[in-house]
Structure formats: C-alpha cells, structure tokens
Amino acid sequence: MITRRLVLAGAAALAFTASASANDWKAKYPELTFAVVPAENASGVTERWAPFVSYLSKELGVKVTLRIANDYAAVIEGQRAGNIQIASYGSASFARARLTGVKTDAFANDINADGSTGYYSVFFVKAGSAYKKIDDLKGKNLGLVDPNSTSGNNVPRFELDKLGIHDADTYFSKVVFTGSHENAMLALAQGTVDVAANQWTSDNDSTLAQMLTKGMLKNADGSPMKKDDFRIVHKSAPIINGPYAYNSDLPDDAKAAIAKAFFDAPAKDKAAFDRLSDGQKKGFHAATTKDWDGTIELIKFVDALRKKKAS
C-alpha cells in the first residue's frame, strides 16, 4: 500500500534530483565569459555592459565575466577555443564563425523600439559636403569598420557591387578600416575620410546618435555637432540584428538558464537592460541559428568578390 509518507519521500527525492541536475552545469562552469566587440571606446563599453553582466551573474548563480574583445575575429577565435561561453555577435561575424566551424548557436537578438528586429548599413557624409550619392564619391576616401563587421564592411561592399562598383579599393582613392563604429564616425567628422559606413536603426538608434548624445563629435571650432551635420547618401536593405550566441557544447540546462536570463532582463532589471541601448530596445527576441542562413550566403558572396579581385 502506498502511504502518504512514501509519496512525500518520492516527491522530495525527485525535487532533490532536479535541483542537483540544475546545479551540475554550475559545478562544471563556475564562471562564464561573455564577450562583446566595442562599438565605442573601452570605458564606454564597460559602463554600458557592466550592469547587465552583474544581472546575469545574479540570475545564473555563477560569476559572469565581461570580456571586451579587440575585434570580431577575437570573439570568433575565443569561442572556437572554448574560452568564451556567451558572445554578442554582428550578423556577419556570426556567419563567419559558423562558416569556419565554430560551435556556436544563436539564441536571441535585439527587439527595436518599433518592434522590428533589423537595422541598416548606411553611408554617411557630412551634410555640408557636395556629396549627395555614391556616384559623387569616386576617388574620395572611404572609412569602413572591421573586416568582419556586417554594417561596416560586408554589407557596404555588397551594396556597392549592386551599384556597379565591383572593386571598392579602386573606385575610392583610399579605403581604410578604422577599427570600430565610433572610429569610423570620428574619421568622418575630422575629415580623415569623406564617407563612412556604419550601422543605423533610426535617427535615435545608431552609433551616430549615441556619439552625439555623449558629445563626442565636434566641429573645427570645438562646438558640438548635431544630427543635421550628417547626411545618409545610401541605405541598404534591412539586416537582421546580430545574435547573442552560446557555445554549442554547453549543457542544455546552462543554455536554457542563459536564454531565460536574457528574456527576463527587461522586467527583472530594466535599468541594466535600458543601459545597453540608451533605452532604444524593447527586449530580446528568441532566435535560432538558421535565422542567419541568409547572412551566410551574403558572406559567401563577399568572399567570392575578394577571391575574384585576387585572381
């Protein structure tokens, strides 16, 4: 005869087993490394991400360490080596990671203020210049971001190819990689380049908007620049927001806990979440690796362009 005592004992045993199982991954991973690529200077990245990383540590019950990577390649290789468990990718860098065999799986991306989950690659010029379209910029200097940047290199080259410019390096007088989205806009503001590729979601949600808010862009006389001091001369088709991805080899319990912590963030720590985007994002959208299949095809296309030029 099954007694109440036996039922309670069985329930307690099941609860203990479930709890032990949930903690198994924490014993194996007492610390998780979360890598991001700076779109701004290192101190700005720390200020932006540190509260969210603290939130993740509290929610997951293990230490989460923020790693500010030098570039997208460092994130790719860090995940390949297993030294980075969670990463914030651009769409192109995630596609590159997948194409080169990195065991990484997307689980989320950003939801914009208007509910969309995409952004654009744009070419900025100074509004006071004579440049109104890409055709006006032949023989001028182009500022890009990073070889693995979506909006700062891969999509711009794809867009130029659609416009009949199959070799940016010969069309422009000089093509330079500035190292970050902020550096590209600084180069444009200071006149080092005549046109700069960058990311843009809306007038209030872009690297330019963030820099203007912080007073980082100045006129020659030292006065702060405004949105009206810049003009977009070309905008790409929508690009899917880059993913947050975890190592494929992480235990399923760890993956589920990480994803849940992200999705719960806007409600559980709104201040930390809002700090990530200056309040310009609504939350995290559940995503899968297959969502970036189209970006992988884009990267293959850009690689083919590069090989064609080299041959």
Disulfide bonds with the S-S distance in Angstrom:
none
